Amino acid sequence: MAAKCHFVLGVKPADHAHLFTHVCARQEQQAFELIEDVDPKSGARRAYLWIRDLPLNGSHEDLRVNFVHLMEHDPDGIQREWTWVTDLVPNRSNVRLLARAARSRWRIENEVFNTLKNQGYQFEHNFGHGERNLSVVLAHLMLLAFLFDQVQQRCNPAFRAAVAKAGARCAVWDGVRHLFASFEVASMGEVYTALARGFRRPTLTDLIEPPAGPTRPNNTS
């Protein structure tokens, strides 16, 4: 709030007991708003409940937030729910967008940060070497590599096929390194196609270079 940035943050009863005490009190007073709808594609029923002007915690009663609660029931009977606080003012026209934005934070965490840490980009490694911002430079290079791969994922069918065949991006990177170390390649498209379709592995004996320099004839006389 001090930075004048908008926020939508997840909250749980165990971590924000004071806030949820006020939420329960407002619900008992019927001092909340609620809308419901059904997803035409999945058939899931969703209920959006929101309450305005609540204290975030007991230590800062003057720090006021708005509360949003999404409840979802799948046709299979599975029930899910999420709760958030925000400085934005929820209403009937924007509460769905607020909930969608809040849920996308998990997608960002899973598809971006988790990928950077666990799919071969080495983002979890502390490259704290050098004296002048080397770790920041390497982190930026990782993000650029991830950006290029996102473009490939979007636009390159051969890349998507290679990832699907390998099962994980880190396996794709291992395959790329292997092909570059073992073969002369003409393009990245050739590399991704080989990973997606498979390739013949020649016998190593046929690829061994002859010894350098002239050979001396054997003198058997």
C-alpha positions in Angstrom: 0.0 0.0 0.0 2.8 2.4 0.8 4.2 1.8 -2.7 0.7 2.7 -4.1 0.5 -0.7 -5.9 -2.7 -2.7 -6.2 -2.7 -6.2 -4.8 -4.8 -9.4 -4.7 -3.3 -11.7 -2.0 -4.4 -15.1 -0.7 -5.4 -15.4 2.9 -6.2 -18.4 5.1 -8.0 -18.6 8.5 -5.0 -20.1 10.2 -2.8 -17.2 9.2 -5.3 -14.4 9.5 -7.6 -15.3 12.4 -8.5 -11.7 13.2 -9.6 -11.0 9.6 -11.7 -14.2 9.5 -13.4 -13.3 12.8 -14.6 -10.1 11.1 -15.6 -12.1 8.0 -17.7 -14.5 10.1 -19.3 -11.6 12.0 -20.3 -9.8 8.7 -21.7 -13.1 7.4 -23.9 -13.5 10.5 -25.1 -9.9 9.9 -25.8 -10.7 6.3 -23.5 -7.8 5.5 -22.0 -9.3 2.3 -22.7 -9.5 -1.4 -23.0 -12.8 -3.4 -23.4 -13.8 -7.0 -23.6 -17.3 -8.5 -23.1 -18.7 -12.0 -22.5 -21.9 -13.9 -19.5 -22.4 -16.3 -21.1 -23.4 -19.7 -18.1 -25.4 -20.7 -17.2 -27.4 -17.5 -20.6 -27.3 -15.8 -18.9 -26.1 -12.6 -21.1 -24.0 -10.2 -19.3 -20.9 -8.8 -20.3 -18.6 -6.0 -18.5 -15.3 -5.5 -18.8 -13.6 -2.1 -17.3 -10.3 -1.1 -17.1 -8.0 1.9 -15.7 -4.5 1.9 -13.7 -2.6 4.4 -12.3 -5.2 6.8 -9.1 -4.9 9.1 -6.2 -6.9 7.7 -5.1 -7.9 11.2 -5.4 -7.0 14.9 -2.1 -5.0 15.0 -3.2 -2.7 12.2 -7.0 -2.0 12.5 -6.6 1.0 10.3 -5.2 -1.1 7.4 -8.4 -1.8 5.6 -8.9 -4.4 2.8 -11.7 -6.0 0.8 -12.4 -9.7 1.1 -13.3 -12.1 -1.8 -14.3 -15.7 -1.4 -14.7 -18.0 -4.4 -16.5 -21.4 -3.9 -16.5 -23.9 -6.8 -18.5 -27.2 -7.2 -17.6 -29.5 -10.0 -20.2 -31.8 -11.6 -18.2 -34.7 -10.1 -18.9 -33.4 -6.6 -15.5 -31.9 -6.0 -15.6 -28.7 -4.0 -12.8 -26.1 -4.0 -12.6 -22.6 -2.4 -10.2 -19.7 -2.4 -10.0 -16.6 -0.3 -8.2 -13.3 -1.0 -7.9 -9.7 0.2 -7.4 -6.8 -2.2 -7.3 -3.0 -2.2 -9.5 -3.0 -5.3 -13.2 -2.6 -4.7 -15.1 -5.7 -5.7 -18.5 -5.4 -7.3 -20.9 -7.4 -9.4 -19.1 -6.4 -12.6 -15.5 -7.1 -11.6 -15.5 -9.8 -9.0 -15.1 -12.6 -11.5 -12.0 -10.8 -13.0 -10.6 -10.3 -9.6 -10.9 -14.0 -8.8 -9.5 -14.9 -12.2 -6.5 -12.6 -11.7 -5.9 -14.1 -8.2 -6.0 -17.6 -9.4 -3.5 -16.8 -12.2 -0.9 -16.1 -9.5 -0.6 -19.8 -8.9 -0.3 -20.5 -12.6 2.6 -18.0 -12.8 4.3 -19.7 -9.8 3.8 -23.2 -11.3 4.5 -22.5 -15.0 7.3 -19.8 -14.6 9.1 -20.0 -11.3 8.8 -23.8 -10.9 10.0 -24.3 -14.5 12.9 -22.0 -14.0 13.9 -23.9 -10.8 13.2 -27.5 -11.8 13.3 -27.8 -15.6 17.0 -27.2 -16.3 17.3 -23.4 -16.2 19.3 -23.6 -12.9 17.5 -20.6 -11.5 17.7 -22.1 -8.0 21.6 -22.0 -8.2 23.3 -19.1 -6.5 25.6 -17.7 -9.1 27.1 -15.3 -6.7 30.4 -15.1 -8.4 32.3 -12.0 -9.6 32.4 -8.5 -8.2 30.1 -6.5 -10.3 26.5 -7.8 -10.7 27.5 -11.1 -12.4 24.6 -13.0 -10.6 22.1 -10.5 -12.0 23.5 -10.8 -15.5 23.2 -14.5 -15.4 19.7 -14.3 -14.0 18.7 -12.0 -16.9 20.2 -14.5 -19.4 18.2 -17.3 -17.8 15.0 -15.2 -18.2 15.9 -14.4 -21.9 16.5 -18.1 -22.5 13.1 -18.9 -21.0 11.5 -16.2 -23.1 12.9 -17.7 -26.3 11.7 -21.1 -25.2 8.2 -19.7 -24.6 8.2 -18.3 -28.2 9.3 -21.8 -29.4 6.6 -23.4 -27.4 4.0 -21.1 -29.0 5.3 -21.1 -32.6 7.4 -24.2 -33.3 5.6 -27.5 -33.7 9.0 -29.4 -33.7 9.9 -27.9 -30.3 6.4 -28.9 -28.9 6.8 -32.4 -30.3 10.3 -32.7 -28.7 9.0 -31.6 -25.3 6.1 -34.0 -25.6 8.4 -36.9 -26.5 10.9 -36.1 -23.8 8.3 -35.5 -21.1 10.2 -32.6 -19.4 12.2 -29.7 -20.7 15.3 -30.7 -18.8 15.3 -33.9 -20.8 15.1 -31.8 -24.0 18.1 -29.8 -22.9 20.1 -33.0 -22.3 19.1 -34.2 -25.7 20.1 -30.9 -27.4 23.5 -31.0 -25.6 24.0 -34.6 -26.7 23.3 -33.9 -30.4 25.5 -30.8 -30.5 28.4 -32.8 -28.9 27.9 -35.9 -31.2 26.8 -34.6 -34.6 27.2 -31.7 -37.0 23.8 -30.1 -37.1 22.4 -27.6 -39.6 19.7 -25.9 -37.5 17.8 -26.1 -34.3 14.8 -27.3 -36.3 16.9 -30.3 -37.2 17.7 -30.9 -33.6 14.1 -30.7 -32.4 12.9 -32.9 -35.2 15.5 -35.5 -34.3 14.4 -35.5 -30.6 10.8 -35.7 -31.6 11.1 -38.5 -34.2 14.2 -40.3 -33.0 17.4 -40.8 -34.9 19.8 -43.6 -36.0 22.9 -44.0 -33.9 25.9 -44.9 -36.0 28.6 -47.3 -34.8 31.3 -45.4 -33.1 34.1 -47.3 -34.9 32.9 -45.9 -38.2 33.3 -42.3 -36.9 36.7 -42.5 -35.3 39.2 -40.2 -37.0 42.4 -41.8 -38.4 45.6 -41.0 -36.5 47.3 -37.7 -37.3 50.5 -37.6 -39.2 52.2 -40.1 -41.7 52.2 -43.7 -40.9 55.5 -45.6 -40.9 55.5 -48.8 -42.9 56.3 -52.0 -41.0 59.7 -53.4 -41.8 59.4 -57.2 -41.6 62.6 -58.0 -43.5 
